[in-house]
Amino acid sequence: MAQLAHIKGTRTHRARGYTWVGLMLFVALSSFFIHELRQWGNFSPIHLLSVFTLAMLPLGISFARRHNVVGHRKTMLGLFFGALVIAGAFTLLPSRILGRIIFGG
């Protein structure tokens, strides 16, 4: 969230951005080893989100490098809300481990 509130284009912004991209890359890749839901063979909708994330991360970096601020902003905000906020909310479903831990069951 700090990244969204601070000045853009600075060294700090870029350092935080590359850290965030690296972490998102790690999470997206590691999701391919999660097979709890198994809706389509070993895969589930979360894997579609992971593929989307893996495609959008390089696009967002490319936009930034070409100084396409609008494209970069839309891509990264879309990833933030889609891959973190929405996907994070799905982990709280009562049928999921984290949902059972937090809400009981």
N, C-alpha and C positions, 0 to 999 in steps of 0.2 A: 504494500500500500504506500510505503514511503516513496517508491519510484513514481507513483502517479501524482504525488503532491509536490515534488521538488522540480527545480529548473531542469529543462530538457537540453540535451546536447553537450553537457559537461562531461569531463572525464569520469566523475562519480556516476553519472547517469549511464554511461557506456559500461563501466565496470559492473554496476548492479545489473544492467541489462544482460551482459554476457553470462553473469552468474545465474540469473533467472533462466536464460535459455539453456544453459548447461543442466540445471536442475530439472527443467521441463523435459529435456531430452532423456535424462536418466529415468524419470518417472514414466514417460511414454514407452520407452524401450522395456523397462521392467514390467510393465503391465502385461506384456505378452507371455509372462510366466505365471499369470494369475488365471486359473481356469475354474473358478468357483461356480459361475452361473451356467456355463456350457449350453447356451441357447442354439448355437450353430456349430456343432462339433465341439471343439475346445474353445470356441470364441463366443463373445457376447457383445452387446452394444458398446461397452467400454473400449473394446478393441477398435471399433470404428473411430471413436474419439481419438484414440492413440495414433491411428493412421493420419487422421486430419491434423493432429498436432505436429506430427513429424513432417507433414507437407507444408504447414504454415510457418513453422519456425524459420526455415531458410528464406521464405518469402519475406517475412518481417525484417530479417537482417538485410536482405537485398534492398528493400525499400529504404532502410536507414542509410545504407552505403551510397545509394543514388540520391540522397537528400529528398526523397519523396515522403515528407512528414505526414501527410494525410494517409497515405497507404500504410506506412509504418504504424501510425497511431491506431487505425482501424484493425489492422492485423493483430497487434499485440493486445489491444483491449478485448478483441474477440476471443483470443486465446485465454486471456485472464478470466473473463466471465464464463466462457464455454468450458474450458478445460479445468479450471480451478473451482469456480463458484458453483456451477451447475453440476459438474461431476462430483464435487465435494458433497453437495446436497444428497446425491444418490447414495453415497456411502452411509448416510444416516437412515436409510430405509430400515424398517424393523426386521426385514429378512437378512440384512447384512450384519457382519460381525460387529462393526463399530456401532451400528444402530442398536443392536442387542445390548452392547456394553453400556451405552449412554442411557437408553430408555428402558432397559430391563427386558427380560423375555427369554 
